[in-house]
């Protein structure tokens, strides 16, 4: 595996899940695989779980790790072609990328959507520049449109949480209110991975927040949140800004006043109609905005195991990349 961006890059999900459980039982089983190999983790945006879990995954495999926080420890980087660099950006990414590649064997990239230019974001411009110019395998630690390490960890969490009497659990991705405009990367990846898994996925959100069909696939959309929650086994809450599908000019915007949508906050009212449903979220989460205290603190909340599985998903991905070197 030379590039990791979407679920198709990982191959057979059953095999990947089995590999995840193998690694979970013995995290240092492949510690010799990464000996004398270096992973460069490049962060254009803040991180907690992604930074810690990916570093730990690389160490599990015996790799050296270099972490570059672009906004705190490097020259300001220009990312677009054709600009006259007479501002505060001293170096172009097209020179920086091959230099970075010369110092490592594998590169991880975390770069969020700008939420201004939909075409630029959905073309994965920054990520693809690393793929094209680094000369190294590149994996996504969240990009403008996807967060595959998170989605893989979510799938691991669902797979190891049995639901009595069901071969295919019902999984609901629900929009929830937020005061700021957030990218669509987490919901895009989540629904993409659930479409590829052995689950029944339903997406619920107010009108205007329709996800890109490339990620939504055949997943049904239910605009009535309570109806969507009926008999659900897993509830995955996440806010996202308008993807601009029905109205391109609204891309990246919060539609209306978020305070008018507080009834979408996941509370005991919604969870009461589920099948003793488990609550999931990628974290960080704004309490009593995305989810109420009683739901996130309930025994059925999976947010901590879900976060812990980020180490496992990253270890599997890095192991696959190392095997391709």
N, C-alpha and C positions, 0 to 999 in steps of 0.2 A: 504494500500500500504506500504510494508516494504522496497522495493528497487525501486529507480527511476534512470534508466539508458537509456532506449529506449522508443520509442513511445508506444509500447505495454503495458508498465507498467502503463500508465495513463488511459487505458481503452477507453471508447467511447469518441471520439474527439468532437462530437457535444455537449455532456453534459459538457465536460471540457471547451469548449469555452463559453457556457452559464454561467458556474460558474465563468469564468474570467470576464465576463461583470457584473455579480452580484457584485463581489468584487470590480470592478472598480467604480461602483456606490456608494459603501459603504465599504471603505477599512477596517474599524474597526468593521465590523458586527460580526466577530467571535473572538473578542479580548479576550474573556474569555476562549476560547478553549485551549490556550497555557499557561494559568496561572500555575505558579510553574513548568513549563517544560523548559528545557534548550536545545538550539541548539548549537552544537559545529561546527564551520566552520573552516576546516583545509585547509590552502593554502600552497601548495608546489611551487606555481608559482605566479607571480605578477597578480594583478587584480585591476580594478576600478569599472566597472559596476557590475560585479558579486558580489564583496564584499559589495558594498553599497546597491544594490537591494535586496540581500538575507538577509542582516541584517534588512533592512526596512520591508521586508516581515515577518520575524520572530517577529518583534515588532508589526506589524499589528495584529498578532495573540496572542499578550500578552506574548510572550516567553522571557525568559532570553537568552542572546547571549554571547557566548565566541568565540573569534576569535584567532586562532593560526596561526601565520606566521612561518612556519617551518624553513625557511632560515634566519630569523632575531631574533626569540625569543625562540629557542629550541635547544637541542642537535642535531647535525647532525645525520640523521637517515640512517641506512643501510636498504635496501629493499629486498635484495636477500638472499636466503638460501645458506648455504654451504660455505660462504666466511669466511676467517680468518680476524677478525676485528682488524687489527693492523695498520689501517690508521687513518684518521681524523674523522671517524664516531664512536660516542661513544655509541649509543643505537640502538638496532634493532627494526624495526617496529613491529615485532611480540610481543615484550613486551610493546611497546608504545601504540599499538592499544587497548588492553583491559584496560589499565590504562585510556586512553582517554574516553572509553566507560563508565567507572565507574563514570565520572563526568557529564554526560549529558543524554539526552533522545533520541536525534536525531543527526546524524553526516552528514555534507556535506563535500565532498572531491573535491579539485581542484588539478589535477596532470597531466601535459602535457606528450605527447609522447617524448621518448628519441630520436626517429628518427634514431636509430642505429640498433636495433634488432626488426624486424617487428613482429616476433612471440611473443616476450615479450610484446610489445605495444598492439597488437591486442588481446592478452589474458586478457587485463585489469588487469594486475597482482596486481598493487597497490590498485585499487578500490576493487577488489574481496577479498583482504586480510582484508580490513575493514569490508566487508560484512560477512566474515567467522569468524573473531575473536573479533569484537567489542561488539557483543550481542545487537546491536542497529540498528534501521532502518537507512539506508545509502542512500543518494541521491547525484547525480553527479552535480558538479558545473563546469564541463568540465573535461574530462579524456583524456586518450591517444587516444581514437578513436571517442568520441562523446561529444556534448555540448547540451544536451536536453533542459535545461532551455532557452537557446538562441533560439533553433528551435521552442519551444512552443511560445515564445514571438513573433517570426517571423510570426507564423501562426495566432496569435491573431491580429497582425498588418494587415495582408492580409485580414482576415475575416472582419475587421471593415473598410476596404477601398473599397467601392463598385466600381464595373466596369460596366458601362452602357451596357445593352443588353447581358450580359454573366452570365450564372449560374456557369460555370467553367472557371476561368481566366487562361490565359497562364502565367506560371511562368518560368523564365529562370535562372538557376544557371550558372554563367560564371566565369571561371578562369581569373585571372588578374595577371600581373607581379609583382614580389617582389624581392628585392635583397637578402633576407634571406630565408632559408628553414623553412617552417611553417607546422604544423601538418594538418591532414585531418579531425580533429574533427568537425569543423563547417560545412564544406560541407557534410560530412557523415551524420550528424544529419539532416541538412536541407533537403537533398534529401529523407532521410528516412521518415521524417515527411510529406513532400509534397506528397510522394507516398501514404500515409495514408489519405490524406486530399482530399477535393473536388476541386482539381485543375489539370491542365494539365502541368506537369513538363517536361522541356527539359534541358539537361546538355550540356554545350559547353566548350571545352578546347583543347589545342594542344595535338597531339598524344603523348602518354607516361604518361599522367596524369590520366589514367582511375581509377575511384574509385572502391573500393572493391565491388564485386557483392552483398555481404550481405547487403550493404546499398543502392547501386544503384538500385537494384531490376529490374523492367521493364522500368525504365525511359530511354527514347531514348537519345542517345549521338549524337550531331551534331558538327563535327569538324570545320565547317564554322561558325564563330561567327556571322557574319552579317545575314546569313540565319537563325540562331537560334533566333536572336532578332526580326525577322519579326513578326509584329502584337502582340508582347508580351505586357502583362499588368504590369508585375512586373519583374524587373531585379535585381537579387541578385548577387553582385560581391564578390569574395573571392579568395585569393591565397591559394594554397596548394602545398606542395612538392610531389614528385613522390611517389605514394602508393605502387609501386613495384609489380603491377599485371602482366604486360607483361615482366618485367625484374626485378626479385627480388633483384639483386645486386644494383639497382638504388634507392632502398627504402630510402626515406627521403632526396633525393637530388634535387637540382635545375638543371634541364636539360638544358645544354647549357648556354649561356650568357643571363641573363634576359633582357638586353638592346636590344636584337634581337626580343623581343616580346612586345615592347612598343605599337604596334598597337592593342594589346588586352586591353589596358587601356580604360575604359568605358568613352566615350566622347559624345559630341552632335552628332557626326557622326553616332555612333551606335544607340543612342536614337532616332534619326530621323526616323528610320524604325519601331519603336515600335508603339503600340496603345496608344500614350501619356503615355508611361510606367512610373511607379514609380520606383525610385532607392532605393535599400536596401543594407545595409552592417551592420555587427555586431559591428563595431568599436572596437579598434581604427583603423583608416584608413590612409594610406599614400597617401596624395593628389598628383595628377598628376603622380601617379604611378598606383594605383588601379583605381582611378576615377579623372576626371578633376574638377576644381573648379566650373565651370558653372553647371555641373550635380549635384554635391552634394549640391550646394546652391540653386538649382531650387525649385520652389514650389512643384514639384512632388517628391522631396526627402523625404524619410520616416525614415531617420536614427535616428532622435531624438525621434519621437513617438515609434519607434522600441525599442530604449534603455529604454524608460520610461516603456514599457510593460514588461521589465524584472522583475520589482517589482510585477507585476500582475501574471506572470507565476510562480514565486517562491512562491507567497502566496497560489496559488491553490495547488501546489505540497506539501508544508508544511502542509496545511490544510488536505489534503488527508492522509498524514502520521500520523498526530495527531489523526485523526479519527480511525486509525488502532491500536493505543496504548491501 
